Amino acid sequence: MRAATPEYFDEVDAIRTKFPKMIVFAGLEWNIPPYLGREHVTVLLEPSRERQILPEFKARFEEKSAAVDVALQWLAAQTGGPENVALIYNHPSRLDLDPDENYRDYTKWQAQQDLFIGFEGGPGHQKSQPPGDYRGAIRTRDRWDPVVAEIGGTWDRLLDQGRSVWGALAVSDYHNDRDFAPCEFARTYLRIPQKDHRGILQALRAGSFWAGHGRVLDDLAFIAVHPALGLPATAGETVRLRRSSSMPTFRVALKRGPAGANLPLTVEIIGNGVSGKPESVARGVIGAGTSAFDWAPTALVAGEDGRSAYFRARVTARSSTGDIQVAYTNPIRILVRD
């Protein structure tokens, strides 16, 4: 069914009526110009605006002559504020011509309007070979796009500059039996303020989510604990700490899923707050009877932005057959004050 047609919206409304407990977005996969279909962006809107905005947006801004900056300006003007929209850069490296293309695109697009939340780190088509269905010059890494999986890659470069960008997102991109059914293998877990469309958009924009493959984990929490914070900081949040104060403790806490019950899990914390450059700063193994990993830096330094440090977490499981499944969290940022 073609997206953004009356029949498409009618079918989505029928599904919403039939399954009232399921939160369904109509949405649109935008063939963003000038790539002629080579790059895709998910457009999610608050439902009351879908029928009004998406058909005209698709008609006007998938033309070869359309300009990205004009499209983003138009969308921002129509949606009534960034809280009503979330744009996601899909399978970012799938057909890239060079590794820096995603960085250039994202910085240019996000500079236009505050509409993009980040990258689809775990692309779809996970049944294909290689997993993620990348057949160009750049391949996935353990089923994740290198934008997210490469330490010091595009995501880390943007975070190092102080940008709020999220990449802990895994999808099925389900089309047919070439992939797992939706949520069967790839899952994104959101922590939402309320169970409705607005709550999901709010969580996506706040970075309040994590993602993994294969049901190795059913929950994953990345937090920073410090007496000055009162409450622990969670993934997606930014907090302020004095450089002279005691160091925060970072904790990776997890609940195993059915596929990870007896597997040792390797936990890695990635960030720029130790040396000022993105790197792996801590690593450990969580055994079958353990559910948490703690680490505290000896000092905090700022990254490229000169004012903050960030840390994000990665959990890796290796089965007895050698299959690797990975989960990622979004980062916690610490503004370092003198």
Secondary structure, 3 states (H helix, E strand, C coil): CCCCCHHHHHHHHHHHHHCCCCCCCCCEEEECCCCCCCCEEEEEECHHHHHHHHHHHHHHHCCCCCCHHHHHHHHHHHHCCHHHEEEEECCCCCCCCCCCHHHHHHHHHHHHCCCEEEECCECCCCCCCCCCCCCCCCCCECCECHHHHCCCCHHHHHHHCCCCCECCCECCCCCCCCCCCCCCCEEEEECCCCCCHHHHHHHHHHCCEEEEECCCEEEEEEEEECHHHCCCEECCCEEEEECCCCCCEEEEEEEECCCCCCCCEEEEEEECCCCCCCEEEEEEEECCCCCEEEECCCCCCCCCCCCEEEEEEEEEEECCCCCEEEEEECCEEEEEEC
